[in-house]
Amino acid sequence: MTDEIMQENVEQPKRLLVVDDENRIRRLLKMYLEKAHYEIDEAENGEIALKLALENDYDLILLDLMMPEMDGIEVAEELRKEKETPIMMLTAKGEELNRIQGFEVGADDYIVKPFSPREIVLRVSAILKRSQASGGNPSKAASVSDTLTLPHLEIDNDSRRVTADGKTVNLTPKEYDLLHYLMSSPDQIFGREQLLREVWKYEFFGDLRTVDTHVKRLREKLKKESKTAAKMIETVWGLGYKLNSYPHEEEE
């Protein structure tokens, strides 16, 4: 698989930004990613990273979460105001709260240190393939139709607008992808492994808790606008998740 990735990148080299305050980590990532024929820029802190990310069109940013002065969350927040560049968060912290913080600001992936350099290369390849398939817009990768409509919930794929009972719901690109995928096949049960494979494009790796975290955040955001819409995403214990086409109405 690694040889195939390298061959693809020889034909269409991608430019990546590696951000970490530890020189050892940057050098390790640079070495492995350059072997896979990616072009690598480096930044040792958040301020430099944000400046480079805004001035250049990177295909992907590998962004350390914990950095002095300006951390990865702040960089991602500022970047998302201007660009939809895919972001992979790198951190030594694996608690759910830290994962949620990264996903809330629009991270496309999250990997905990210490990590396998080979896994990094595979995950980078998966994100880039997905981004390329969507024409550089990650949130349109799952597009099939222009509009998906169910009672209490609607997706306008052209504008990437989600409404719950007529109220706009602001989602990160990955939350949008997940909802779109579930809503494209209402009442069908999807296992966590299947969702990782189809939404995140992970076939041989991936933390199943990533799916759970996204479902949790998706429900919370829908609930702010419509409790009934939030209840449409149902946990099927021992199997996975499904989106009900006709949920029970919320009692007043």
C-alpha positions as CSV (number, residue, x, y, z in Angstrom):
1,M,0.0,0.0,0.0
2,T,2.8,2.4,0.9
3,D,4.4,1.9,-2.6
4,E,1.1,2.8,-4.3
5,I,0.8,5.9,-2.2
6,M,4.3,6.9,-3.1
7,Q,3.7,6.4,-6.8
8,E,0.5,8.5,-6.7
9,N,2.4,11.3,-5.0
10,V,5.2,11.3,-7.6
11,E,2.6,12.0,-10.2
12,Q,0.8,14.7,-8.2
13,P,2.9,15.9,-5.3
14,K,1.0,17.6,-2.5
15,R,2.2,20.4,-0.3
16,L,1.9,19.9,3.5
17,L,2.6,22.0,6.5
18,V,4.0,20.3,9.6
19,V,3.5,22.3,12.8
20,D,5.1,21.2,16.1
21,D,7.3,22.9,18.7
22,E,9.5,19.8,19.0
23,N,12.1,19.8,16.3
24,R,12.5,16.0,16.7
25,I,8.8,15.4,15.8
26,R,9.0,17.8,12.9
27,R,12.1,16.1,11.5
28,L,10.6,12.6,11.9
29,L,7.4,13.6,10.1
30,K,9.3,15.4,7.4
31,M,11.5,12.4,6.8
32,Y,8.6,9.9,6.4
33,L,6.4,12.3,4.4
34,E,9.1,13.2,2.0
35,K,9.8,9.6,1.4
36,A,6.1,9.4,0.4
37,H,6.9,12.2,-2.1
38,Y,5.1,15.0,-0.3
39,E,6.5,18.5,-0.3
40,I,6.9,19.7,3.3
41,D,7.1,23.1,5.0
42,E,7.7,23.4,8.7
43,A,6.6,25.7,11.5
44,E,7.8,25.6,15.1
45,N,5.0,27.6,16.6
46,G,1.4,28.6,16.1
47,E,2.0,32.2,15.0
48,I,4.4,31.1,12.2
49,A,2.0,28.3,11.2
50,L,-1.0,30.6,10.9
51,K,1.0,33.1,8.8
52,L,2.2,30.3,6.4
53,A,-1.3,28.7,6.2
54,L,-2.9,32.0,5.3
55,E,-0.3,32.9,2.7
56,N,0.0,29.5,1.0
57,D,-2.5,27.0,-0.3
58,Y,-1.5,23.8,1.5
59,D,-3.2,20.5,0.8
60,L,-3.1,19.5,4.4
61,I,-1.8,20.8,7.7
62,L,-0.5,18.5,10.5
63,L,-1.0,20.6,13.6
64,D,0.3,20.0,17.1
65,L,-2.4,20.8,19.7
66,M,-0.2,21.8,22.7
67,M,2.2,24.6,21.8
68,P,3.3,27.7,23.8
69,E,1.8,31.1,23.1
70,M,-0.6,30.2,20.3
71,D,-1.8,26.6,20.5
72,G,-3.3,24.4,17.8
73,I,-6.9,25.1,18.7
74,E,-6.3,28.9,18.3
75,V,-4.5,28.3,14.9
76,A,-7.4,26.2,13.6
77,E,-10.0,28.7,14.8
78,E,-8.3,31.6,13.0
79,L,-7.6,29.5,9.9
80,R,-11.2,28.3,9.6
81,K,-12.3,32.0,9.3
82,E,-10.5,32.1,6.0
83,K,-9.9,28.6,4.6
84,E,-11.1,25.0,4.6
85,T,-7.6,23.5,4.5
86,P,-7.8,19.9,5.9
87,I,-6.3,19.7,9.4
88,M,-4.8,16.7,11.2
89,M,-4.4,17.4,14.9
90,L,-1.4,15.9,16.7
91,T,-1.3,15.8,20.5
92,A,0.1,13.9,23.5
93,K,-3.3,14.1,25.1
94,G,-5.9,11.5,24.3
95,E,-8.8,12.5,26.6
96,E,-12.2,13.0,25.0
97,L,-12.3,16.7,25.8
98,N,-9.2,17.3,23.8
99,R,-10.6,15.4,20.8
100,I,-13.8,17.3,21.0
101,Q,-11.9,20.6,21.0
102,G,-10.1,19.7,17.9
103,F,-13.2,18.5,16.1
104,E,-15.2,21.6,17.2
105,V,-12.8,23.9,15.3
106,G,-13.0,21.8,12.2
107,A,-10.1,19.2,12.4
108,D,-10.5,16.4,9.9
109,D,-8.5,13.9,11.9
110,Y,-6.9,13.5,15.3
111,I,-4.0,11.3,16.3
112,V,-2.4,10.8,19.7
113,K,1.4,10.8,20.4
114,P,3.3,8.5,20.3
115,F,2.2,7.6,16.8
116,S,3.4,5.3,14.1
117,P,4.9,7.3,11.2
118,R,3.5,4.8,8.8
119,E,0.0,5.4,10.1
120,I,0.5,9.1,9.7
121,V,1.4,8.6,6.0
122,L,-1.7,6.4,5.5
123,R,-4.0,8.8,7.2
124,V,-2.6,11.7,5.2
125,S,-3.2,9.8,2.0
126,A,-6.8,9.0,3.1
127,I,-7.6,12.7,3.8
128,L,-6.0,13.9,0.6
129,K,-7.8,11.4,-1.6
130,R,-11.0,12.4,0.0
131,S,-10.3,16.1,-0.5
132,Q,-9.3,15.5,-4.1
133,A,-12.4,13.5,-4.8
134,S,-14.5,16.4,-3.6
135,G,-12.7,19.0,-5.7
136,G,-10.8,20.4,-2.8
137,N,-13.8,20.8,-0.6
138,P,-13.9,18.1,2.1
139,S,-17.5,18.6,3.0
140,K,-18.7,17.7,-0.4
141,A,-17.1,14.4,-0.6
142,A,-20.2,12.5,0.2
143,S,-22.4,14.4,-2.2
144,V,-25.0,12.5,-4.1
145,S,-28.0,14.8,-4.5
146,D,-28.4,18.6,-4.1
147,T,-31.0,18.4,-1.4
148,L,-31.9,15.8,1.2
149,T,-35.2,16.4,3.1
150,L,-36.8,14.5,6.0
151,P,-39.3,15.7,8.6
152,H,-37.5,18.2,10.9
153,L,-34.2,18.0,9.0
154,E,-32.9,19.2,5.6
155,I,-29.5,19.4,3.9
156,D,-28.9,21.8,0.9
157,N,-25.7,20.3,-0.5
158,D,-25.0,23.2,-2.9
159,S,-24.8,25.7,0.0
160,R,-23.8,23.0,2.6
161,R,-26.6,24.3,4.7
162,V,-28.2,22.2,7.3
163,T,-31.5,23.2,8.9
164,A,-33.4,21.6,11.8
165,D,-37.1,22.6,11.9
166,G,-36.2,25.6,9.7
167,K,-33.3,26.8,11.9
168,T,-29.7,26.7,10.6
169,V,-27.3,24.3,12.2
170,N,-23.6,25.2,12.0
171,L,-21.5,22.1,11.5
172,T,-17.8,21.3,11.0
173,P,-17.0,19.7,7.6
174,K,-16.7,16.3,9.2
175,E,-19.9,16.6,11.1
176,Y,-21.6,17.6,7.9
177,D,-20.1,14.5,6.1
178,L,-21.4,12.2,8.8
179,L,-24.9,13.6,8.8
180,H,-25.0,13.6,5.0
181,Y,-24.0,10.0,4.9
182,L,-26.5,8.9,7.5
183,M,-29.3,11.0,6.0
184,S,-28.6,9.5,2.5
185,S,-29.8,6.1,3.8
186,P,-32.4,6.8,6.5
187,D,-33.3,3.9,8.8
188,Q,-30.2,1.9,7.8
189,I,-27.9,0.8,10.5
190,F,-24.2,1.6,10.1
191,G,-21.5,0.1,12.2
192,R,-18.6,2.3,13.5
193,E,-16.1,0.5,11.3
194,Q,-18.3,1.1,8.2
195,L,-18.6,4.8,9.1
196,L,-14.8,5.1,9.6
197,R,-14.4,3.5,6.2
198,E,-17.0,5.5,4.3
199,V,-16.9,8.9,6.0
200,W,-13.2,9.0,7.2
201,K,-11.9,6.6,4.5
202,Y,-10.0,4.5,7.1
203,E,-9.9,0.8,6.2
204,F,-7.1,-0.6,8.3
205,F,-6.9,1.9,11.2
206,G,-8.9,4.5,13.0
207,D,-10.1,5.0,16.6
208,L,-13.8,4.0,16.8
209,R,-14.2,6.6,19.5
210,T,-13.8,9.2,16.7
211,V,-17.2,8.2,15.4
212,D,-18.8,8.3,18.9
213,T,-17.3,11.8,19.5
214,H,-18.7,13.1,16.2
215,V,-22.2,11.6,16.8
216,K,-22.2,13.2,20.3
217,R,-21.3,16.6,19.0
218,L,-23.7,16.3,16.1
219,R,-26.6,15.5,18.4
220,E,-25.7,18.4,20.7
221,K,-25.7,20.9,17.8
222,L,-29.0,19.6,16.4
223,K,-30.6,19.7,19.9
224,K,-29.9,23.4,20.2
225,E,-32.2,24.0,17.3
226,S,-34.6,21.0,17.5
227,K,-34.8,18.3,20.1
228,T,-36.7,16.2,17.7
229,A,-34.1,16.4,15.0
230,A,-31.4,15.4,17.5
231,K,-33.4,12.3,18.4
232,M,-33.3,11.2,14.8
233,I,-29.8,10.0,15.2
234,E,-30.3,6.7,17.1
235,T,-27.7,4.5,18.8
236,V,-28.4,0.8,18.0
237,W,-26.6,-0.9,20.8
238,G,-24.0,-3.5,19.7
239,L,-24.4,-2.5,16.1
240,G,-23.8,1.2,15.5
241,Y,-26.0,4.2,14.5
242,K,-28.9,5.0,12.2
243,L,-30.9,8.1,11.3
244,N,-34.6,7.6,11.7
245,S,-36.7,9.1,8.9
246,Y,-39.7,9.6,11.2
247,P,-38.7,10.2,14.8
248,H,-41.1,10.5,17.7
249,E,-42.3,14.0,18.1
250,E,-40.9,15.9,21.2
251,E,-43.6,16.2,23.8
252,E,-44.3,19.7,25.1
